Every structure is written in C-alpha cells, then in structure tokens.
C-alpha cells in the first residue's frame, strides 16, 4: 500500500508538470480559438533566456561572462519583459494579418512560429544542455520521508503549489475581470468583438504575454528537474492528451487532465506494463485521449458545441 501511495503521489506531481504546459495552450485557445503549437517552444525559449541571463551568457557568442550575470530576481523580471516583447512582435508581425482567417491557417502560423523560435533560441543561446540553478529546493522531502516513509521530491511540491496559485489566479482573471470577459468575446467571434469596440490587437498581446509568463513558469519547473535542453519543446506533445481530457477551454480542466494523465501512466507502467512488455508510460496518455475523443470529444470540462447543419 505504501508503494502504491508513493507511485500515485509521483504521478500527481508529474501531472502537475504537464498541466503547467497545458495551461498556456488553454489561454491561447480560450482567447482566440487557436491551438498554439509553439507553446512548448515558448517554454524552452523562456528557459534558455532565463539561464542565459543567470549565467551571463553573451547572446550569439555562446560564452559566459560573469560581469553580465544577473541575480535571480532581476533575471526573472527581464525574462518576463522579453516574453511580453515577444507577444508584441507575434501580434505585430503575424496575428494582425490573420484576423478572421480559418483556424487551420492560424494553427499553421503557430507551427511556423515554433520552428522560428527554436532556431532563434539555438542561434542566440547555443544548443548545449544548460544546467539550471535558481535556488529551488532539490531532493526528497524530509518531512514526508521521515514521517510517512514516502519519497516525494521537493521541486515537485513547489510545482504543485505554483500550479495551484496559477490556476486560481487565471480562473479569477477570466471570470471576474473586464479583460477576461473581453478575451472570451474575442474567442467567440473576432468580427463581433471588433464591432463592439474590443481591440483585438490589445487582447492578443495580453493573452500571448500571459501565456509567455506561464511558459516561463513551466520552463523553470521542468528546467530545475531535468535541465534546459531542446527536448523540452517536445513536452507540448504530452500536453495534447491533457487538453483532450480536460477540455481545450477549461483552465481547471488542464490541471485535472494533467493529474489523470500523470497518475494513469505511472500506475499503468507499474501494474500493467509488465504484462505487455513495458514502456506503456510512453503511449498510455495517447490511448486514453483516443478513448475520450470517441466518447466525450469536448473533454471533462470543455464546452460542448452544437451546430445546426
């Protein structure tokens, strides 16, 4: 039973990490109806930028100069400003020309954006794996280990608390603020939102900025766990089943979906993997997502769309 509890907690913590990435997808989709394929690369780019500022890496030169190294608080602040600036550039150079276009066109634009950001990050900061040290707690939680015999990493507890704060803040932002209501109006109909005086340009800059900050948080948590490396951009693929389970328009759904995926793949690997040759953890999430697509395509908390045909 103790082992079962430990595996379950490990799955929950892994699910929280998936959810941090899925949150960025939900924000963009909720405000524009677009699946932002570049969200995983945004987490990578934010992580690379933060590490570069912490280490004093000279952009495009790929060597560290301690004179340019920033303290953690300053590096995070500058990275946030860079992600906001990136949101401005995305709106200025891409989104403003795609207003009221087909969703597939917007999706392909984010696909191209993903490759551009990944290549630019490589050129700017180098392609080596970056050791990430922001002073976050590492190792097993002494309290849980000594009191209950459970091995739970401290960084995963920090990630869980951070995700809870993010979800609460974003839910309040979308439901209780004027900007949040404007974001939902833009998602429903671009032209109608424009006709009542909502600035589409401002809304997109805001939502992409918030998604960039969420990507930074995800990059920090994943980077502290496994280092900043270009495979970090692939976590977008694991976030897709999370979105299918939770619903593309639900912020709490991103968390619940992540927890279900995290726990499910850990338990499946331990208790079912040995019966099918192992490695079930790699594809369990996608099989579960396929089941949801067949029987509940809108996800657990997504909006069910009924159209007259």
C-alpha positions as CSV (number, residue, x, y, z in Angstrom):
1,X,0.0,0.0,0.0
2,X,2.9,2.4,0.8
3,X,4.4,1.7,-2.6
4,X,1.0,2.3,-4.3
5,X,0.6,5.7,-2.5
6,X,4.2,6.7,-3.4
7,X,3.5,5.8,-7.1
8,X,0.2,7.8,-7.0
9,X,1.9,10.8,-5.5
10,X,4.7,10.6,-8.1
11,X,2.0,10.5,-10.8
12,X,0.2,13.5,-9.4
13,X,3.4,15.5,-9.2
14,X,4.2,14.6,-12.8
15,X,0.7,15.5,-13.9
16,X,1.1,19.0,-12.4
17,X,4.2,19.5,-14.6
18,X,2.2,18.5,-17.6
19,X,-0.6,20.9,-16.6
20,X,1.8,23.8,-16.4
21,X,2.4,23.5,-20.1
22,X,-1.2,22.8,-20.9
23,X,-2.3,26.0,-19.2
24,X,-0.5,28.0,-21.9
25,X,-2.4,26.1,-24.6
26,X,-5.7,26.8,-22.9
27,X,-5.0,30.5,-22.6
28,X,-4.4,31.0,-26.3
29,X,-7.2,28.7,-27.3
30,X,-9.7,30.3,-24.9
31,X,-8.9,33.8,-26.3
32,X,-8.5,33.1,-30.0
33,X,-9.8,29.5,-30.7
34,X,-6.3,28.6,-31.9
35,X,-4.2,25.7,-30.9
36,X,-0.8,27.2,-30.2
37,X,1.7,24.6,-31.3
38,X,4.5,26.9,-30.3
39,X,3.7,26.8,-26.5
40,X,6.3,24.1,-25.8
41,X,8.9,26.0,-27.7
42,X,7.9,29.2,-25.8
43,X,8.7,27.3,-22.5
44,X,12.1,26.3,-24.0
45,X,12.8,29.8,-25.2
46,X,11.9,31.3,-21.8
47,X,14.1,28.8,-20.0
48,X,17.0,29.4,-22.3
49,X,16.7,33.2,-21.9
50,X,16.5,32.9,-18.1
51,X,19.5,30.6,-17.8
52,X,21.5,32.8,-20.2
53,X,20.8,35.9,-18.0
54,X,21.6,34.0,-14.8
55,X,25.0,32.8,-16.2
56,X,25.8,36.0,-18.0
57,X,25.9,34.3,-21.4
58,X,26.7,36.7,-24.3
59,X,23.9,36.3,-26.9
60,X,25.0,34.8,-30.2
61,X,28.6,34.4,-28.9
62,X,27.9,31.4,-26.7
63,X,30.3,32.1,-23.9
64,X,29.7,33.2,-20.3
65,X,30.9,36.4,-18.8
66,X,30.3,36.8,-15.0
67,X,30.1,40.5,-15.4
68,X,26.8,40.2,-17.2
69,X,25.3,37.7,-14.9
70,X,22.1,38.9,-13.2
71,X,20.7,37.9,-9.8
72,X,17.7,35.6,-9.9
73,X,15.0,38.2,-9.3
74,X,16.4,40.5,-12.0
75,X,16.8,37.7,-14.5
76,X,13.2,36.6,-14.0
77,X,12.0,40.2,-14.4
78,X,14.0,40.7,-17.6
79,X,12.8,37.4,-19.0
80,X,9.2,38.4,-18.3
81,X,9.8,41.6,-20.2
82,X,11.3,39.6,-23.1
83,X,8.3,37.3,-23.2
84,X,5.9,40.3,-23.3
85,X,8.0,41.8,-26.1
86,X,7.8,38.5,-27.9
87,X,4.0,38.7,-27.6
88,X,4.0,42.2,-29.1
89,X,6.2,41.0,-32.0
90,X,3.9,38.0,-32.7
91,X,0.9,40.2,-32.8
92,X,2.7,42.8,-34.9
93,X,4.3,40.5,-37.4
94,X,1.9,37.6,-37.6
95,X,-1.5,37.8,-35.9
96,X,-2.7,41.1,-37.2
97,X,-2.6,39.8,-40.7
98,X,-4.7,36.7,-39.9
99,X,-7.8,38.3,-38.3
100,X,-10.9,36.3,-39.1
101,X,-8.9,33.7,-41.1
102,X,-9.6,30.0,-41.0
103,X,-8.4,28.2,-37.8
104,X,-6.1,25.9,-39.8
105,X,-4.3,29.0,-41.1
106,X,-3.7,30.3,-37.6
107,X,-2.6,26.8,-36.5
108,X,0.0,26.6,-39.3
109,X,1.2,30.1,-38.3
110,X,1.9,28.9,-34.8
111,X,3.7,25.8,-36.2
112,X,6.0,28.0,-38.2
113,X,6.5,30.2,-35.2
114,X,7.6,27.2,-33.2
115,X,10.4,26.4,-35.7
116,X,11.4,30.1,-35.8
117,X,11.7,30.4,-32.0
118,X,13.5,27.1,-31.7
119,X,16.1,28.1,-34.3
120,X,16.5,31.6,-32.9
121,X,17.0,30.2,-29.4
122,X,19.6,27.9,-30.7
123,X,21.5,30.7,-32.5
124,X,21.1,33.1,-29.6
125,X,22.0,30.9,-26.6
126,X,23.6,27.7,-28.1
127,X,22.3,24.2,-28.3
128,X,24.1,22.7,-25.3
129,X,22.2,21.4,-22.3
130,X,22.0,24.2,-19.7
131,X,22.4,23.4,-16.0
132,X,19.6,25.3,-14.3
133,X,20.0,26.5,-10.7
134,X,17.5,29.1,-9.4
135,X,17.9,28.0,-5.8
136,X,14.7,25.9,-5.8
137,X,14.7,23.1,-3.2
138,X,16.0,19.7,-4.5
139,X,16.0,16.2,-3.2
140,X,13.4,14.3,-1.2
141,X,11.0,16.0,1.2
142,X,12.5,15.2,4.7
143,X,9.1,15.6,6.4
144,X,7.3,13.1,4.2
145,X,10.2,10.7,4.2
146,X,10.7,10.7,7.9
147,X,7.0,10.9,8.9
148,X,5.4,8.5,6.4
149,X,8.3,6.9,4.5
150,X,7.2,8.5,1.2
151,X,9.8,9.7,-1.3
152,X,8.5,12.9,-2.9
153,X,10.8,15.4,-4.5
154,X,10.7,19.0,-3.1
155,X,10.7,20.5,-6.6
156,X,7.5,18.6,-7.4
157,X,5.8,20.0,-4.3
158,X,6.9,23.5,-5.3
159,X,5.5,22.9,-8.8
160,X,2.2,21.7,-7.3
161,X,1.8,24.8,-5.2
162,X,2.8,27.1,-8.1
163,X,0.2,25.4,-10.4
164,X,-2.5,25.8,-7.8
165,X,-1.7,29.6,-7.5
166,X,-1.6,30.0,-11.3
167,X,-4.9,28.2,-11.8
168,X,-6.7,30.2,-9.1
169,X,-5.4,33.5,-10.4
170,X,-6.2,32.7,-14.0
171,X,-9.7,31.5,-13.2
172,X,-10.5,34.7,-11.3
173,X,-8.9,36.7,-14.2
174,X,-11.1,35.1,-16.9
175,X,-14.4,35.0,-14.9
176,X,-14.3,38.2,-12.8
177,X,-12.4,40.9,-14.8
178,X,-13.4,43.1,-17.8
179,X,-10.3,42.0,-19.8
180,X,-11.2,38.3,-19.1
181,X,-14.7,38.8,-20.4
182,X,-13.3,40.5,-23.5
183,X,-10.9,37.6,-24.1
184,X,-13.9,35.2,-24.1
185,X,-15.8,37.5,-26.5
186,X,-12.8,37.5,-28.9
187,X,-12.7,33.8,-28.8
188,X,-16.4,33.6,-29.8
189,X,-16.3,35.9,-32.8
190,X,-13.5,38.2,-33.9
191,X,-15.7,40.4,-36.1
192,X,-18.4,40.8,-33.4
193,X,-15.8,41.7,-30.8
194,X,-14.3,44.3,-33.1
195,X,-17.8,45.8,-33.8
196,X,-18.4,46.5,-30.1
197,X,-15.1,48.3,-29.6
198,X,-12.9,45.5,-28.3
199,X,-9.3,46.0,-29.5
200,X,-8.3,42.6,-31.0
201,X,-4.7,43.7,-31.1
202,X,-4.6,44.6,-27.4
203,X,-6.4,41.4,-26.4
204,X,-4.0,39.2,-28.3
205,X,-0.9,40.9,-26.9
206,X,-2.3,40.4,-23.3
207,X,-3.1,36.8,-23.8
208,X,0.1,35.9,-25.5
209,X,2.0,37.8,-22.8
210,X,0.2,35.8,-20.1
211,X,0.9,32.6,-22.0
212,X,4.5,33.6,-22.2
213,X,4.7,34.1,-18.4
214,X,3.0,30.7,-17.9
215,X,5.6,29.2,-20.4
216,X,8.4,30.8,-18.2
217,X,7.0,29.1,-15.1
218,X,6.8,25.8,-16.9
219,X,10.3,26.2,-18.2
220,X,11.6,27.0,-14.7
221,X,10.0,23.8,-13.2
222,X,11.0,21.5,-16.0
223,X,14.5,23.0,-16.2
224,X,15.0,22.6,-12.4
225,X,14.0,19.0,-12.8
226,X,16.0,17.9,-15.9
227,X,18.0,20.9,-17.1
228,X,17.2,23.3,-20.0
229,X,17.6,21.3,-23.3
230,X,15.9,21.4,-26.7
231,X,13.9,18.2,-26.0
232,X,11.9,20.5,-23.6
233,X,9.9,21.7,-26.6
234,X,8.5,18.1,-27.0
235,X,6.5,18.4,-23.8
236,X,3.9,20.1,-26.0
237,X,3.2,16.6,-27.4
238,X,2.4,15.3,-23.9
239,X,0.3,18.3,-23.1
240,X,-2.1,17.4,-26.0
241,X,-3.7,14.4,-24.3
242,X,-4.0,16.6,-21.2
243,X,-6.0,19.1,-23.2
244,X,-8.2,16.5,-24.7
245,X,-9.1,15.1,-21.3
246,X,-9.6,18.4,-19.5
247,X,-11.1,20.4,-22.4
248,X,-9.4,23.0,-24.6
249,X,-11.3,25.9,-23.0
250,X,-11.1,24.9,-19.3
251,X,-8.3,26.2,-17.0
252,X,-9.2,23.9,-14.1
253,X,-9.6,21.1,-16.7
254,X,-5.9,21.5,-17.7
255,X,-5.0,20.7,-14.1
256,X,-7.5,17.8,-13.7
257,X,-6.5,16.3,-17.1
258,X,-2.8,16.6,-16.2
259,X,-3.4,14.8,-12.9
260,X,-5.3,12.0,-14.6
261,X,-2.6,11.5,-17.2
262,X,0.2,11.7,-14.6
263,X,-1.3,9.1,-12.2
264,X,-2.7,6.9,-15.0
265,X,0.6,6.5,-16.8
266,X,2.6,5.8,-13.6
267,X,0.1,3.2,-12.4
268,X,-0.2,1.6,-15.8
269,X,3.6,1.3,-16.1
270,X,3.9,-0.4,-12.7
271,X,0.9,-2.7,-12.7
272,X,0.2,-3.3,-16.4
273,X,3.5,-2.6,-18.2
274,X,5.0,-6.0,-17.2
275,X,2.1,-7.8,-18.9
276,X,2.6,-6.1,-22.3
277,X,6.4,-5.8,-22.4
278,X,6.8,-2.4,-20.6
279,X,7.2,1.1,-21.9
280,X,3.4,1.6,-21.5
281,X,4.1,5.0,-19.9
282,X,5.1,6.4,-23.3
283,X,1.8,5.8,-25.1
284,X,-0.8,5.4,-22.3
285,X,-1.7,9.1,-22.4
286,X,-2.5,9.0,-26.1
287,X,-4.6,5.8,-25.8
288,X,-6.6,7.4,-23.0
289,X,-7.1,10.6,-25.1
290,X,-8.3,8.4,-28.0
291,X,-11.0,6.9,-25.8
292,X,-12.1,10.4,-24.8
293,X,-12.2,11.5,-28.4
294,X,-14.6,8.6,-29.2
295,X,-17.0,9.1,-26.3
296,X,-16.5,12.6,-25.0
297,X,-14.6,14.8,-27.5
298,X,-15.2,18.0,-25.6
299,X,-13.3,16.7,-22.6
300,X,-14.4,16.6,-19.0
301,X,-14.8,20.4,-18.6
302,X,-14.8,21.6,-22.2
303,X,-17.8,23.4,-23.8
304,X,-20.0,21.2,-25.9
305,X,-20.5,22.9,-29.2
306,X,-23.8,22.2,-31.0
307,X,-24.1,23.4,-34.6
308,X,-27.0,23.3,-37.0
309,X,-26.1,21.6,-40.2
